[in-house]
Amino acid sequence: QPGGPMTQRALLYRRAVAILCLVTIALVLAYASRSGNIGKFLNLSYSYEYDYGGRTSLSELSEARNFTLTNWETIRSVAVQFAGANTRLAQQLFTAKEPVLTLSQLELQTPGGHQLNYEQLRTSIANATEPGLAPNIIHYVLTFRRAELQFHELLSLLAAFHLAKPARVFLWHQQPLSGGYWSHLIANVTEPVWERTVVLARRQPPASVYNMPINSWRHRSDLIGLEAVLLFGGLRLDTDVLPMRPASQALRSAETVLGLQHDRGIGSSAYLAKRNSRFLLAWHLCYQLLDDSLPDQHSTLLPFALQSAFPHLAKIEIGGMHKPGWQAAGLRLIYGPPDSPPAWNWRDNWLINLWRRQRELQSPGATLTVDFNSVKQLNSAFGQIARHILFGNSSIQPIAAARTAVSSTSAAVKPTPVKVADQVPGRDYVYAPMNKSYIISQFDKLKSSVRPFSGKYASRINELMVHKLPIVDTSGWRLHSPSGKQYTVAEVQAMTKPTAPYLVPNVAHYVLPFVNPQLQFHHLVCMLSGVWVMRPKFTVIWYAKQPYGEHWEAFKKNLTDSGIWESNVIMINRPVPTKSYSVPMRVKEHQADVIRMEAVLVLGGAYFDIDVITLKPLEPLRRYPFTIGRETGGGLCNGVFLAAANSTFMCMWYVTYQVLDDGIWAAHSVTYPNTLCPMYSEHCHIEQESMDRPNWTGGELPLIYGPVRKWDWRKKNYVMHLWYRFHGKQYNMETIKYVDSTLGDMFRYVLYGNSTLVKKTKPT
């Protein structure tokens, strides 16, 4: 009875149910332990035996298992030949008859941050692959010791996307990828292809295999590549191997394809296999006797011996993968002046191995330290190959004239006579000469165009607008690192110089509030988005008073903990301007306008208001000399823009600030550039939706702050101006989890890598 004493029968019934549950759990755990699923759920090593999925048939599974079991003794005898110090212990060490993979803490996601389910991904790849063929997938194991992409790695990845055209590219890595070449790669692969094709496979490098310790990074990389192809199938490539065309049907129909590196060795830097390849299963089992001190035994000599023992399992590709070889004669064919007629036609190769490490060992100091410009005239097969990948033309190309140091008084360029006022001492544009003659030729046109926006100065335009070139007084600037190391303007200009093919330096500028420099939460999120989404070479922080507050400290801590606070941040203290040229200026927004314009004129880069959130890398926009976004039909917005140092449009725009009417809101910063930009469209690029939309109007502001998700910011926006003054609410790291709006989605994306709204649970 309710509330009454429990009857004897009910008590016995409950005990029976409890015992039955315990027995059931014990049986499940026993089965899971036997099958390896416990390890799978706990991100530990697990048996490969139960990890087949997708289109794998029962006969295929049975055949793979039967092969390793039936041929275990032969596989062990091959492994013993290359066991080194482990030879004597072979009988005790070589006990596993099925591979045990080491996939600790594996994370799979798209570049946009969408998490991928391991089993579903394997199934979708299998279902998209024609029966009997290896998947059209390329696996790269990127170095686990640095995050920044190098030039040869960029070449290989660009070749993959543009020449080999795989359905998927797996990038196996440990830390987030970065650097100018990484940004260039993203910018040169169309967004739908990038998001659809790339799988960011993040995992810990294995510290052991079959309980054998691994300290060699080469062995770790070899093992990661081997397990990647075992799990998914496809083509495994070192990052100095260039795929020059898709793998043929004949190659993909083989269970495994290996390349002959020399007469007794297989190249582990490139091989193609179907998922569950029996040869790769056997190769993996041989790692039970790995001697970590021997560099080439398991990666080159052992697979050759294994193929000799099981020739029916792996096809040997003689010339199309590793020719020419790593010996001196082969390296000369790649890097030396080309013979006539050429002794090696690189166009015949399916893959080209650059043998980067071997070249450095044979020629100390010889590295692939070329760039987009120098490779244009590199007279070698490597130069031809690189130009074919980068420019679609292998011929030697002219190099653009180097940018030389030109000051306002330099005799290197014959100057057009100008007034003394235009010769400004101390303004030394180190790498970005100004197009003075053109700007001066447009002076009268500029005066006419700015007159309607000059307010009370319209009648005095000829009197006030006398400087034909921009004047920037840097004498009050104090440039320094966060720790206080002092820089000159010229030094920072040299540090921030852009690299080809970009015109705009990879630099982010933020101007902190100079009345009250206490950062708010939304400032923190927006600045972090600039650092981690744009990934600039330098973040330049302009300030008049020392910033403070918990969010400033959080910003510093984030960058300090990441190791980039001192190396990637430049602080510039400068006075707040009270004049624009000769006219007085008291409105703080206009003062901030002048600061940002002078910052980008002198250093180049991307300027962001501190309520602008960065959502995608900006590399496509860095190819234009000047980029600005549309705010409304009648105005552009200077809350975010990109420009090369001394860009022609910036120079002309800033010249017109000689007649800034401080009493008119947004005339020079919004409505006038909307007139000026179409007049000089070759010097000014307008982004219609990707920077300042949704805008501040009543019809669009709810798209940012309301609960209805009608604006697809992931597809449309490089950045988004938040117009935060119209919102005003403040959040923190906890409350932002529950904000049901596009703003909440974007902030969570930046802070946590996941835009999902957290639902508040009611207390029980």
C-alpha atoms as one frame of an Amber mdcrd trajectory, in Angstrom:
protein
   0.000   0.000   0.000   1.234   3.534  -0.671   3.358   4.654   2.281   2.964
   1.281   3.982   5.640  -1.318   4.805   7.174  -3.168   1.850   5.795  -6.674
   1.547   8.102  -9.668   1.522   7.091 -10.478  -2.051   7.872  -6.969  -3.303
  11.267  -7.034  -1.608  12.180 -10.328  -3.240  10.998  -9.016  -6.615  13.241
  -5.939  -6.384  16.238  -8.018  -5.420  15.670 -10.311  -8.387  15.488  -7.352
 -10.782  18.713  -5.895  -9.342  20.549  -9.205  -9.751  19.291  -9.562 -13.319
  20.546  -6.030 -14.139  23.978  -6.766 -12.672  24.264  -9.974 -14.682  23.245
  -8.162 -17.859  25.817  -5.395 -17.293  28.521  -7.989 -16.637  27.714  -9.794
 -19.902  27.732  -6.537 -21.892  31.069  -5.469 -20.398  32.569  -8.866 -21.071
  31.500  -8.733 -24.717  32.592  -5.122 -25.116  35.966  -5.896 -23.574  36.438
  -8.823 -25.929  35.451  -6.761 -28.968  37.425  -3.655 -28.056  34.376  -1.391
 -27.799  35.206  -0.232 -24.260  38.450   1.203 -25.520  36.592   2.749 -28.404
  34.151   4.569 -26.175  36.917   5.709 -23.835  39.161   6.916 -26.683  41.745
   4.230 -25.944  43.471   1.784 -28.260  41.028  -0.775 -29.590  40.978  -3.890
 -31.684  40.531  -3.402 -35.397  38.561  -6.623 -35.557  35.168  -5.094 -34.712
  35.702  -1.741 -36.358  34.483  -2.353 -39.865  31.549  -0.425 -41.248  29.967
   1.048 -44.336  30.065  -1.058 -47.467  32.531  -3.633 -46.111  31.078  -7.038
 -46.943  31.167 -10.005 -44.626  33.352 -11.834 -47.126  35.826  -8.929 -47.164
  35.918  -8.845 -43.367  36.354 -12.585 -43.174  39.062 -12.555 -45.851  41.064
  -9.857 -44.058  40.834 -11.638 -40.703  41.602 -15.030 -42.174  44.672 -13.638
 -43.927  46.352 -12.360 -40.765  45.457 -15.499 -38.819  46.551 -17.910 -41.546
  49.768 -16.078 -42.410  50.747 -14.973 -38.913  53.948 -17.033 -38.823  55.124
 -15.662 -42.176  54.358 -12.092 -41.121  56.315 -12.605 -37.909  59.297 -14.056
 -39.772  59.440 -10.927 -41.924  59.170  -8.663 -38.875  62.011 -10.496 -37.105
  64.419  -9.604 -39.931  64.053  -5.908 -39.074  63.559  -6.101 -35.296  67.013
  -4.781 -34.391  67.423  -4.844 -30.619  64.072  -6.648 -30.278  65.139  -9.736
 -32.258  65.861 -11.845 -29.184  62.477 -10.987 -27.673  60.476 -11.623 -30.841
  58.617 -14.616 -29.462  57.496 -12.724 -26.361  56.696  -9.461 -28.169  55.054
 -10.648 -31.397  51.809 -12.051 -29.992  48.924 -10.032 -31.478  47.294 -11.650
 -34.490  45.039  -8.727 -35.359  46.079  -5.067 -35.508  45.434  -2.842 -32.503
  45.104   0.790 -33.531  46.191   3.716 -31.372  43.494   6.286 -32.088  43.600
   8.197 -28.829  41.380  11.277 -28.647  40.501  11.348 -32.353  38.459  14.409
 -33.404  37.029  14.812 -36.900  35.490  18.064 -38.122  34.996  20.270 -41.152
  36.894  23.575 -41.482  33.690  25.330 -40.473  33.707  23.527 -37.127  31.030
  20.896 -37.841  31.821  17.735 -35.892  31.924  14.556 -37.974  30.872  11.179
 -36.645  33.588   8.622 -37.275  31.314   5.737 -38.279  29.053   7.911 -40.420
  32.052   9.393 -42.217  33.458   5.964 -43.000  30.086   4.834 -44.245  29.571
   7.893 -46.472  33.047   7.463 -48.001  32.395   3.779 -48.656  29.009   4.515
 -50.212  30.520   7.191 -52.487  33.271   4.856 -53.748  32.705   2.632 -56.754
  32.835  -1.068 -55.841  36.265  -2.552 -56.354  38.132   0.776 -56.182  40.151
   2.508 -53.502  38.461   5.708 -52.284  39.431   8.965 -53.990  40.915  10.324
 -50.759  44.271  11.863 -49.881  45.711  11.695 -46.360  48.363  14.174 -45.222
  50.111  13.767 -41.899  51.194  17.301 -41.037  54.099  17.763 -38.680  53.101
  17.630 -35.032  55.956  19.912 -33.964  54.734  23.143 -35.558  51.417  24.598
 -36.689  52.630  26.862 -39.494  52.421  25.529 -43.054  55.576  25.725 -45.190
  55.937  26.487 -48.891  56.519  22.888 -50.040  53.459  21.789 -48.030  51.379
  24.487 -49.707  52.557  23.219 -53.112  51.501  19.666 -52.310  48.094  20.698
 -50.990  47.398  23.029 -53.924  48.392  20.235 -56.311  45.972  17.944 -54.515
  43.031  20.327 -54.850  43.733  21.619 -58.362  45.340  18.622 -60.092  44.433
  15.408 -58.238  40.890  16.565 -57.323  40.126  14.127 -54.470  36.680  13.703
 -52.953  38.177  14.172 -49.491  41.434  15.503 -48.084  42.264  14.403 -44.541
  44.678  16.687 -42.682  45.988  14.746 -39.700  47.356  17.151 -37.107  47.631
  17.883 -33.404  47.345  21.689 -33.150  45.372  24.294 -35.145  47.045  25.116
 -38.440  48.246  28.636 -39.145  50.612  30.869 -41.074  50.584  32.811 -44.313
  50.744  29.727 -46.512  47.824  28.150 -44.640  45.824  31.330 -45.245  46.857
  31.296 -48.909  45.642  27.708 -49.235  42.236  28.594 -47.784  41.959  31.625
 -50.068  42.808  29.602 -53.191  40.285  26.821 -52.719  36.682  27.852 -53.260
  34.689  27.847 -50.031  32.170  25.102 -50.971  35.011  22.792 -52.076  37.037
  23.590 -48.951  34.170  22.893 -46.565  32.948  19.825 -48.448  36.342  18.240
 -49.069  38.583  18.893 -46.068  38.448  16.756 -42.936  40.476  18.177 -40.062
  41.541  14.998 -38.267  43.002  15.946 -34.922  44.671  13.269 -32.832  47.472
  12.792 -30.364  50.728  11.419 -31.809  51.156   7.830 -30.608  53.673   7.388
 -27.799  53.683   3.618 -28.210  52.466   0.836 -30.481  51.750  -2.697 -29.182
  53.352  -1.473 -25.921  56.561  -0.589 -27.800  57.621   3.026 -27.065  57.873
   5.472 -29.980  59.977   8.603 -29.624  60.912   9.104 -33.268  58.641  11.625
 -34.982  59.205   9.831 -38.288  57.872   6.588 -36.839  54.934   8.391 -35.270
  54.074   9.991 -38.601  54.448   6.656 -40.429  52.099   4.973 -37.981  49.474
   7.735 -38.209  49.493   7.502 -42.013  49.261   3.725 -41.950  46.299   3.747
 -39.587  44.573   6.512 -41.572  44.587   4.412 -44.751  43.621   1.256 -42.872
  40.555   3.003 -41.465  39.389   4.986 -44.497  41.371   3.814 -47.514  42.908
   6.211 -50.041  46.280   7.758 -50.873  48.753   8.569 -48.102  51.251  11.328
 -48.979  54.125  13.011 -47.211  53.829  16.783 -47.487  56.775  16.975 -49.910
  55.077  14.643 -52.392  53.147  16.409 -55.154  50.107  14.673 -56.717  50.144
  15.765 -60.380  46.938  14.069 -61.531  44.205  11.782 -60.203  45.051   8.142
 -59.615  43.974   6.027 -62.579  41.243   3.398 -62.430  43.912   0.726 -62.873
  45.800   1.948 -59.805  42.681   2.328 -57.681  41.505  -1.186 -58.572  44.579
  -2.720 -56.910  44.229  -3.606 -53.233  47.500  -1.807 -52.460  49.903   0.212
 -54.639  53.481   0.824 -53.483  56.301   2.809 -55.044  59.817   1.450 -55.410
  62.233   3.850 -53.682  65.391   1.899 -54.511  66.230  -1.684 -55.432  65.565
  -2.972 -51.897  63.181  -0.414 -50.500  59.551   0.709 -50.653  58.728   4.390
 -50.171  56.420   4.904 -47.180  55.989   8.563 -48.175  53.331   7.583 -50.729
  51.092   4.565 -51.127  47.516   3.836 -52.198  45.249   1.198 -50.682  41.715
   0.106 -50.188  40.271   0.120 -46.718  41.145  -3.061 -44.800  44.069  -3.729
 -47.143  45.556  -7.076 -46.154  49.058  -5.842 -46.927  48.632  -2.845 -44.613
  47.191  -5.105 -41.910  50.321  -7.252 -42.089  52.573  -4.167 -42.149  50.874
  -2.832 -39.029  51.300  -6.154 -37.200  55.048  -5.940 -37.840  55.203  -2.851
 -35.616  55.108  -5.256 -32.660  58.885  -5.541 -33.121  59.620  -1.887 -33.882
  63.122  -0.780 -32.884  62.587   2.972 -32.579  66.299   3.696 -32.998  66.448
   2.326 -36.569  65.204   4.962 -39.042  64.359   3.028 -42.236  63.715  -0.558
 -41.177  59.935  -0.436 -40.774  59.256   2.361 -43.259  61.301   1.174 -46.268
  63.079  -2.193 -45.977  60.370  -4.138 -44.155  57.520  -3.359 -46.593  59.802
  -4.417 -49.468  60.415  -7.782 -47.775  56.724  -8.076 -46.929  55.745  -7.477
 -50.554  58.251 -10.146 -51.621  56.530 -12.572 -49.239  53.006 -11.613 -50.447
  53.439 -10.304 -54.026  49.769 -10.825 -54.868  48.673  -8.291 -52.226  50.515
  -5.182 -53.434  51.265  -3.786 -56.866  54.662  -2.126 -57.351  54.621   1.128
 -59.346  58.142   1.441 -60.755  58.500   4.968 -62.110  55.433   7.057 -61.447
  55.796   7.639 -57.699  59.417   8.040 -56.596  61.341   8.716 -59.807  63.867
  10.321 -59.833  65.166   9.014 -56.524  66.830  10.620 -53.540  70.378   9.857
 -54.607  72.576  12.705 -55.868  71.780  12.040 -59.530  68.037  12.085 -58.864
  68.162  15.269 -56.789  70.161  16.981 -59.541  67.353  16.202 -62.000  64.861
  17.883 -59.650  66.837  20.877 -58.404  69.634  21.360 -60.943  69.494  23.218
 -64.277  67.397  21.208 -66.761  69.157  19.119 -69.388  68.420  19.558 -73.079
  66.750  17.323 -73.988  65.556  16.674 -70.419  66.727  13.394 -68.902  63.517
  13.297 -66.843  60.108  14.467 -67.975  58.273  15.309 -64.758  54.961  15.441
 -66.637  55.055  11.635 -66.898  54.832  11.221 -63.129  51.616  10.561 -61.285
  53.349  11.691 -58.084  56.571  13.679 -57.636  58.608  13.173 -54.492  60.714
  16.243 -53.718  62.864  14.303 -51.224  63.130  17.437 -49.115  64.782  15.791
 -46.122  67.274  13.839 -48.234  68.228  16.982 -50.113  68.962  18.806 -46.878
  71.057  15.870 -45.619  73.124  15.696 -48.800  73.437  19.461 -49.226  73.535
  21.090 -45.762  71.832  24.459 -45.862  69.861  23.604 -49.000  66.185  24.043
 -48.250  63.050  24.790 -50.204  63.037  28.392 -48.983  61.497  29.850 -52.098
  58.411  32.001 -52.294  55.810  33.086 -54.811  58.108  35.628 -56.399  61.485
  33.867 -56.483  59.997  30.653 -57.862  58.962  32.509 -61.010  62.532  32.473
 -62.340  63.867  29.308 -60.714  65.651  27.498 -63.547  65.089  23.867 -62.591
  62.536  21.102 -62.877  61.349  22.059 -59.401  60.790  25.632 -60.608  58.776
  24.358 -63.568  56.679  22.082 -61.358  55.999  24.810 -58.796  54.967  27.315
 -61.488  52.706  24.694 -63.075  50.937  24.224 -59.729  50.829  27.894 -58.673
  50.247  29.715 -61.964  49.148  27.041 -64.439  52.216  27.786 -66.591  55.597
  26.139 -66.067  57.542  28.734 -68.073  59.878  31.184 -66.362  57.914  34.343
 -65.609  58.927  37.967 -65.067  59.288  39.056 -61.479  57.341  42.146 -60.463
  59.529  45.162 -59.838  60.694  45.153 -56.252  59.209  47.768 -54.016  62.000
  50.125 -53.003  62.284  52.585 -50.180  60.865  55.879 -51.328  60.491  58.831
 -49.035  58.802  62.083 -49.848  62.178  63.620 -50.708  63.657  60.598 -52.549
  65.393  61.187 -55.867  64.694  57.610 -57.006  61.515  58.845 -58.696  61.352
  62.107 -60.560  58.836  64.072 -58.483  56.111  66.293 -59.782  56.702  69.808
 -58.417  54.587  70.297 -55.309  54.340  72.882 -52.593  56.661  72.820 -49.629
  53.722  71.776 -47.479  53.691  68.418 -49.243  57.299  67.631 -48.263  56.870
  66.185 -44.787  60.093  65.456 -42.891  60.149  62.198 -40.948  57.525  60.394
 -43.026  59.509  57.533 -44.523  57.418  54.951 -46.382  59.908  52.097 -46.419
  58.285  49.549 -48.688  55.202  51.269 -50.073  55.980  54.146 -52.423  53.054
  56.418 -53.051  51.642  56.942 -56.535  52.268  60.658 -56.131  51.910  61.832
 -59.709  48.500  60.183 -60.102  47.179  61.436 -56.756  48.317  64.962 -57.522
  46.714  64.794 -60.966  43.357  64.039 -59.295  43.532  66.908 -56.794  41.071
  69.254 -58.524  38.653  66.387 -59.053  38.866  65.534 -55.349  38.084  69.108
 -54.351  34.989  69.150 -56.551  33.743  65.787 -55.303  34.172  66.560 -51.593
  32.608  70.034 -51.684  28.995  68.799 -51.068  30.215  66.949 -47.940  32.300
  69.808 -46.480  29.503  71.642 -44.658  30.635  75.014 -43.346  33.967  74.674
 -45.154  32.484  74.284 -48.648  32.998  77.975 -49.442  36.604  77.860 -48.169
  37.682  74.696 -49.923  40.373  76.373 -52.045  41.756  78.104 -48.961  41.860
  75.043 -46.700  42.549  72.182 -49.120  46.138  72.949 -50.066  48.025  69.657
 -49.516  47.944  67.425 -52.571  49.401  64.453 -50.716  48.426  63.086 -47.304
  50.276  64.325 -44.233  50.826  61.938 -41.331  52.774  63.178 -38.328  54.266
  60.153 -36.549  56.448  62.142 -34.147  54.120  61.481 -31.183  53.853  57.742
 -31.745  55.518  55.306 -29.327  55.698  51.857 -30.871  56.619  48.960 -28.603
  56.153  45.292 -27.827  53.970  44.304 -24.832  57.124  43.942 -22.728  58.285
  47.447 -23.679  60.795  46.847 -26.493  60.827  50.033 -28.582  60.376  50.095
 -32.371  60.712  52.793 -34.991  58.012  53.327 -37.590  60.388  52.069 -40.264
  61.069  48.865 -38.291  57.368  48.092 -37.927  56.800  48.837 -41.614  59.486
  46.309 -42.465  58.011  43.743 -40.025  54.528  44.046 -41.520  55.511  43.983
 -45.189  53.095  41.814 -47.216  54.191  38.781 -49.210  53.099  37.972 -52.751
  50.477  37.545 -54.037  48.864  39.812 -51.430  48.810  43.603 -51.539  47.497
  44.107 -48.013  49.713  43.019 -45.088  48.370  40.314 -42.790  47.948  42.819
 -39.957  44.919  43.585 -37.768  44.486  47.084 -36.257  42.315  47.858 -33.233
  41.891  51.369 -31.805  40.944  51.125 -28.128  38.592  53.698 -26.570  40.684
  56.698 -25.570  38.166  58.290 -23.185  37.595  55.171 -21.046  39.805  52.238
 -22.193  38.059  49.626 -20.048  37.256  46.730 -22.363  33.774  45.195 -22.368
  32.918  41.549 -22.974  31.914  42.095 -26.605  35.235  43.884 -27.212  37.054
  40.809 -25.897  35.151  38.425 -28.164  35.603  40.602 -31.251  39.346  41.032
 -30.698  39.807  37.316 -30.037  37.946  36.576 -33.266  40.405  38.781 -35.147
  43.368  36.992 -33.612  42.136  33.412 -34.050  39.963  33.571 -37.173  41.945
  36.054 -39.285  45.235  34.825 -37.751  47.218  37.976 -38.536  50.986  38.041
 -38.490  50.709  41.011 -36.141  47.867  42.494 -34.112  48.453  46.236 -33.690
  46.710  47.826 -30.701  46.431  51.622 -30.733  45.803  53.355 -27.412  45.968
  56.780 -25.781  45.493  55.568 -22.190  46.573  52.244 -20.776  43.713  49.737
 -21.185  42.452  47.909 -18.102  39.705  45.694 -16.724  38.977  41.975 -16.463
  38.366  41.590 -20.199  41.654  43.248 -21.127  43.393  40.890 -18.718  41.519
  37.945 -20.253  42.665  39.019 -23.726  46.285  39.248 -22.574  46.082  35.896
 -20.797  44.626  34.136 -23.831  47.430  35.345 -26.092  50.087  34.808 -23.429
  48.988  31.222 -22.789  49.064  30.638 -26.560  52.617  31.971 -26.808  51.868
  34.909 -29.127  51.391  37.895 -26.801  54.973  39.104 -27.026  55.789  37.880
 -30.543  52.613  38.809 -32.453  51.346  41.981 -30.752  52.541  45.550 -31.359
  51.304  48.324 -29.070  51.237  51.913 -30.348  50.626  54.764 -27.940  49.751
  58.024 -29.634  48.069  61.332 -28.734  44.430  61.885 -29.624  44.370  64.282
 -32.605  42.549  67.585 -32.059  42.927  68.782 -35.642  42.416  67.303 -39.067
  45.142  69.083 -40.966  44.310  72.695 -40.026  40.627  72.385 -39.046  39.656
  71.743 -35.383  38.256  68.347 -34.429  36.552  67.589 -31.085  34.080  64.741
 -31.825  35.680  61.522 -30.571  34.297  59.457 -33.460  36.011  61.785 -35.953
  39.220  61.633 -33.933  39.042  57.836 -34.095  38.463  58.080 -37.863  41.732
  59.965 -38.277  43.652  57.509 -36.080  42.483  54.499 -38.084  43.177  56.130
 -41.444  46.697  57.134 -40.452  47.335  53.647 -39.024  46.476  51.902 -42.271
  48.092  54.558 -44.475  51.446  54.064 -42.765  51.392  50.311 -42.023  48.681
  48.805 -44.206  46.430  45.995 -43.007  42.844  45.468 -41.870  41.189  47.923
 -39.494  38.383  46.711 -37.217  36.115  48.617 -34.867  36.111  46.729 -31.588
  32.503  45.707 -32.175  33.366  43.951 -35.452  33.509  40.145 -35.216  35.705
  38.208 -37.654  34.082  35.066 -39.026  36.325  33.896 -41.883  39.927  34.462
 -43.023  40.295  37.590 -45.169  42.835  36.371 -47.733  40.583  36.902 -50.797
  40.157  40.562 -49.802  43.870  41.094 -49.227  44.395  40.841 -52.979  42.687
  44.210 -53.505  44.559  47.460 -52.753  41.532  48.724 -50.820  38.310  47.052
 -49.649  35.353  48.512 -47.779  31.844  47.234 -47.047  28.436  48.651 -47.852
  26.421  49.823 -44.865  23.279  51.084 -46.606  22.277  52.012 -50.129  23.676
  55.485 -49.561  26.768  54.757 -47.521  29.891  52.685 -47.052  31.277  52.009
 -43.579  34.754  52.791 -42.275  34.166  50.597 -39.205  36.096  47.874 -41.006
  38.257  48.153 -44.119  41.458  46.756 -45.621  44.168  48.665 -47.465  47.727
  48.413 -48.664  50.072  50.947 -47.117  49.796  54.188 -49.109  47.029  52.714
 -51.242  45.963  55.255 -53.829  42.359  55.349 -52.682  43.311  55.815 -49.006
  45.667  58.649 -49.935  43.009  60.489 -51.941  40.349  59.923 -49.288  42.583
  61.220 -46.518  43.594  64.292 -48.522  39.934  65.367 -48.431  40.002  65.379
 -44.600  41.441  68.882 -44.907  37.819  70.044 -45.069  36.292  67.742 -42.429
  33.309  69.508 -40.821  33.353  68.183 -37.256  29.685  69.091 -36.822  28.335
  66.768 -39.544  27.864  63.127 -38.625  29.210  60.460 -41.028  29.750  62.758
 -44.039  33.439  62.020 -44.588  33.384  58.494 -43.142  30.221  57.018 -44.721
  28.455  59.038 -47.407  31.466  60.615 -49.127  33.331  57.312 -49.747  30.092
  56.060 -51.314  30.585  58.821 -53.895  34.363  58.548 -54.158  34.677  54.796
 -54.554  32.669  54.493 -57.802  34.781  57.331 -59.228  37.906  55.198 -58.697
  36.594  51.662 -58.934  39.992  50.340 -60.072  41.411  51.463 -56.714  38.450
  50.597 -54.462  36.642  47.285 -54.036  33.204  47.242 -52.353  31.863  44.185
 -50.515  28.074  44.456 -50.697  26.998  42.089 -47.885  30.000  40.395 -46.279
  31.223  43.147 -43.905  28.508  45.542 -42.689  25.307  43.619 -43.199  22.970
  43.185 -41.447  23.098  46.929 -40.832  21.839  49.140 -38.000  18.388  49.839
 -39.506  15.225  48.616 -37.800  14.618  46.061 -40.514  18.026  44.409 -40.198
  19.278  44.858 -36.622  16.900  42.132 -35.327  18.719  39.715 -37.659  21.683
  40.066 -35.286  19.979  40.365 -31.904  16.637  38.636 -32.419  15.906  34.910
 -32.038  14.999  34.354 -35.718  17.944  33.015 -37.775  17.241  34.477 -41.220
  20.785  35.608 -42.009  23.323  32.891 -42.906  26.450  34.472 -41.461  28.528
  31.351 -42.042  28.134  31.701 -45.808  27.725  35.446 -46.252  30.125  37.210
 -43.913  33.873  37.613 -43.678  33.211  39.903 -40.735  30.097  41.389 -39.171
  29.733  44.879 -37.759  27.578  44.404 -34.659  26.458  48.037 -34.186  26.649
  47.248 -30.481  25.694  50.756 -29.356  22.149  49.958 -30.542  22.040  46.827
 -28.374  23.901  47.707 -25.205  23.316  44.514 -23.206  26.393  43.009 -21.601
  27.123  39.308 -21.262  29.890  37.140 -19.846  31.421  33.745 -20.461  28.543
  32.019 -18.705  25.480  33.998 -19.802  26.508  34.000 -23.486  25.854  30.242
 -23.559  22.126  30.923 -23.234  21.717  33.933 -25.574  19.194  32.862 -28.222
  20.206  35.007 -31.206  22.620  35.197 -34.115  24.899  37.220 -31.847  24.914
  34.366 -29.329  25.636  31.841 -32.084  28.620  33.852 -33.364  30.065  34.540
 -29.917  29.831  30.866 -28.978  31.473  29.956 -32.295  34.437  32.202 -31.467
  34.735  31.269 -27.793  33.969  27.559 -27.847  34.177  26.494 -31.500  30.513
  25.502 -31.310  27.599  27.859 -31.925  24.976  25.591 -30.337  22.593  27.278
 -27.905  22.672  25.840 -24.395  19.186  25.282 -23.008  18.677  26.300 -19.414
  17.433  23.427 -17.288  14.770  24.006 -14.706  15.771  23.148 -11.125  14.259
  19.908  -9.904
